[in-house]
Amino acid sequence: MKRFLPVDLKNCSVMTGAEVRAVDAWAIGSVGISGVVLMENAGSGCAGIIAERLGGGDGKRVRIFCGGGNNGGDGYVIARHLHNAGCSVKVVICADRGKIKGDALENLRIIEKMGLDIETFDPSGEMVVGPTPDCDIVVDALFGTGLSGQLRDNYIKLIESINSLDAEIIAVDIPSGLDCDEGRPLGAAIKAAATVTFVAVKKGFIEENAKEFTGDVYVVSIGIEPERSN
């Protein structure tokens, strides 16, 4: 597997959330790569970086917080790969299980059939993580680049409780709660030690004070690069 090192933001492609989503749409609609393949590529690349930061998988404890969309789907792929690497993985679904669909649902069903440890928080209630995470790394796969508007109070409390855990936090694509283009919290945002982002550095990452939330930034390929103009 290719190792992706922390990037120098000044020397990388920088895109808005809309531009990155357009790359996904182009890859699926014009090139013909299925969404589930893109999710697999993104999640497996992210899992590789997490395993490197763990110093290997055997016996390492990982807790993965997943939202109801494709960011959560990336989390399920990560869970599978880290489980296969020997990690003790616990997945926490912070969404209505019945509303998960598409590629994310396909990957959720896989880890359910594998017998991974899965817990579900009721998104209509208070979602607060206990004070002891009992893990080596926490993975934030709650919200992706499509998040807009202020977070609901229960998700603010969830993010604040995750931030309070005594474990390194790795954000998937973008720290949950961070505005993708402006780099500001939408009520609250995950404070990650590292962010594994896809396709390109997000515009908000280069804004002042964003590093407080992103930590080190890694860029992972989804299996195809954006079209380049001549």
matplotlib code that plots the C-alpha trace (Angstrom):
import matplotlib.pyplot as plt

x = [0.0, 1.3, 2.0, 0.5, 2.5, 1.2, 0.8, 2.2, -1.1, 0.6, 1.7, -1.5, -4.7, -7.3, -11.0, -14.3, -16.8, -18.9, -15.8, -14.9, -18.5, -18.4, -15.3, -17.3, -20.2, -17.8, -16.1, -19.5, -21.4, -18.8, -16.0, -18.3, -16.7, -19.4, -19.9, -19.2, -15.8, -15.0, -16.0, -13.8, -10.8, -11.3, -11.9, -9.1, -6.6, -7.8, -7.5, -3.9, -2.9, -4.7, -2.9, 0.4, -0.4, -1.3, 2.1, 0.3, -3.1, -2.7, -4.7, -5.1, -8.5, -10.4, -13.7, -15.4, -18.3, -20.4, -23.1, -26.0, -24.4, -21.5, -19.0, -20.4, -20.1, -16.4, -16.3, -17.7, -15.1, -12.4, -13.8, -13.6, -10.0, -8.9, -10.7, -8.9, -5.6, -6.2, -7.6, -10.4, -13.0, -16.2, -18.5, -21.0, -23.8, -25.0, -28.0, -31.2, -30.2, -33.3, -32.5, -29.0, -29.0, -27.0, -23.3, -23.2, -25.9, -24.1, -20.9, -22.9, -24.5, -21.0, -19.7, -22.9, -22.5, -18.9, -20.0, -18.2, -19.2, -21.8, -23.7, -26.4, -27.1, -30.7, -30.2, -33.4, -32.0, -28.8, -25.7, -22.9, -19.8, -18.7, -15.5, -13.4, -13.0, -11.0, -9.4, -6.1, -7.7, -11.1, -12.2, -14.6, -16.8, -19.9, -20.3, -18.6, -18.3, -22.0, -22.8, -24.3, -26.0, -25.6, -25.5, -28.3, -27.7, -27.4, -24.7, -22.8, -22.8, -21.7, -18.8, -17.8, -17.8, -15.7, -13.2, -12.9, -11.8, -8.3, -7.4, -6.0, -8.8, -8.6, -11.1, -12.4, -12.4, -13.1, -13.5, -17.2, -18.8, -16.2, -17.4, -15.8, -15.2, -14.8, -12.9, -15.1, -17.1, -20.8, -21.6, -18.8, -16.2, -14.0, -10.5, -8.5, -4.9, -5.0, -7.5, -7.4, -9.1, -10.1, -9.3, -7.9, -7.3, -10.5, -10.6, -11.5, -8.4, -6.2, -8.2, -6.7, -7.1, -8.4, -5.3, -6.7, -9.4, -7.6, -4.3, -2.0, -3.6, -3.2, -4.7, -5.9, -6.9, -10.3, -8.9, -9.1, -7.7, -9.7, -9.5, -6.8, -7.0, -4.3]
y = [0.0, 3.5, 5.5, 9.0, 11.4, 14.6, 17.1, 20.6, 22.4, 25.0, 22.3, 20.4, 20.6, 22.5, 22.1, 23.2, 20.7, 21.1, 20.6, 17.3, 16.1, 16.9, 14.7, 11.8, 12.4, 12.5, 9.2, 7.5, 9.0, 9.5, 7.0, 4.3, 3.5, 2.5, 4.4, 1.3, 1.0, 4.6, 4.0, 0.9, 2.8, 5.7, 3.5, 1.1, 3.9, 5.6, 2.3, 1.9, 5.3, 4.5, 1.2, 3.0, 5.5, 2.5, 0.9, -2.3, -3.8, -6.7, -6.1, -2.4, -1.0, 1.3, 2.9, 4.3, 6.8, 6.6, 8.9, 8.0, 9.0, 8.1, 9.3, 6.6, 4.2, 5.0, 4.2, 0.7, 0.0, 1.2, -1.1, -4.1, -3.5, -2.8, -5.9, -7.9, -6.4, -7.7, -4.6, -4.9, -2.7, -1.2, 0.7, 3.2, 4.2, 7.7, 7.7, 6.0, 2.5, 2.2, 5.3, 4.2, 3.4, 2.8, 2.1, 2.8, 0.3, -2.3, -1.9, -1.9, -5.2, -6.7, -5.8, -7.0, -10.4, -10.4, -10.1, -6.9, -5.2, -2.5, -0.1, 2.3, 5.7, 7.0, 10.2, 11.7, 11.4, 12.5, 11.0, 11.3, 9.1, 7.9, 9.3, 6.2, 5.3, 2.1, 2.4, 3.5, 5.5, 7.1, 7.4, 10.2, 9.2, 11.2, 13.9, 14.6, 17.6, 17.9, 19.2, 22.6, 24.7, 24.6, 21.2, 20.0, 20.2, 16.4, 16.3, 19.2, 17.3, 14.1, 15.9, 17.6, 14.3, 12.6, 15.5, 14.9, 11.3, 10.4, 8.9, 10.1, 11.1, 10.5, 12.3, 10.8, 13.3, 16.2, 16.8, 16.5, 19.8, 21.8, 23.9, 22.4, 25.7, 28.2, 26.1, 27.2, 25.0, 24.7, 24.8, 22.4, 20.4, 17.4, 18.3, 15.6, 14.6, 13.8, 14.1, 11.6, 13.4, 12.3, 13.6, 17.0, 19.2, 20.9, 24.7, 25.2, 23.4, 26.3, 28.9, 30.4, 28.2, 25.2, 23.1, 23.2, 20.8, 19.0, 18.1, 16.5, 16.2, 13.2, 12.9, 9.5, 8.6, 7.3, 5.3, 8.0, 11.5, 14.6, 15.6, 18.1, 20.9, 21.2]
z = [0.0, -0.8, 2.3, 2.3, 4.4, 6.1, 3.3, 2.9, 2.1, 0.0, -2.5, -2.8, -4.8, -2.8, -3.5, -2.1, -0.9, -4.1, -6.3, -4.5, -4.8, -8.5, -8.8, -7.2, -9.6, -12.6, -11.4, -11.1, -14.0, -16.7, -15.8, -14.6, -11.2, -8.8, -5.6, -3.5, -5.2, -4.4, -0.8, -0.6, -2.0, 0.4, 3.5, 2.8, 2.3, 5.5, 7.4, 6.2, 7.7, 11.0, 11.2, 10.7, 13.4, 15.7, 14.9, 13.7, 14.4, 16.8, 19.9, 19.4, 20.4, 18.0, 18.4, 15.2, 15.4, 12.2, 10.9, 8.7, 5.3, 3.2, 5.8, 8.0, 5.1, 5.0, 8.7, 8.1, 5.5, 7.9, 10.6, 8.4, 7.4, 10.9, 12.2, 9.5, 10.6, 14.1, 15.9, 18.4, 16.7, 18.1, 15.8, 17.2, 14.8, 15.7, 13.4, 12.7, 11.5, 9.4, 7.4, 6.3, 2.6, -0.6, -0.4, 3.3, 4.0, 1.9, 3.9, 7.2, 6.4, 5.7, 9.1, 10.7, 9.0, 10.1, 13.7, 14.6, 17.8, 16.9, 19.2, 18.1, 19.7, 19.4, 17.4, 18.9, 22.4, 24.2, 22.6, 25.1, 25.2, 28.6, 30.2, 29.5, 25.8, 26.6, 23.2, 21.5, 18.6, 18.0, 14.4, 13.5, 10.6, 11.6, 9.0, 5.6, 3.3, 2.7, 6.2, 6.3, 8.9, 12.7, 14.3, 16.5, 20.3, 20.7, 18.0, 19.6, 22.9, 21.1, 19.5, 22.7, 24.5, 21.8, 22.1, 25.8, 25.4, 26.3, 22.9, 19.6, 17.2, 13.4, 11.3, 8.1, 5.2, 7.4, 11.2, 11.9, 12.5, 10.6, 7.7, 4.6, 2.8, 5.7, 8.2, 11.1, 13.6, 13.0, 16.7, 17.5, 15.6, 16.2, 17.3, 15.4, 15.8, 12.1, 9.2, 6.3, 3.5, 0.0, -3.5, -2.4, 0.6, 1.5, 1.2, 4.8, 5.9, 4.8, 6.8, 9.9, 13.0, 11.0, 12.0, 15.6, 14.2, 11.4, 13.0, 10.4, 7.0, 4.7, 1.3, 0.1, -3.5, -4.3, -7.2, -9.9, -10.1, -11.1, -14.7, -15.3, -17.8, -20.4]

ax = plt.figure().add_subplot(projection="3d")
ax.plot(x, y, z, "-o")
ax.set_aspect("equal")
plt.show()
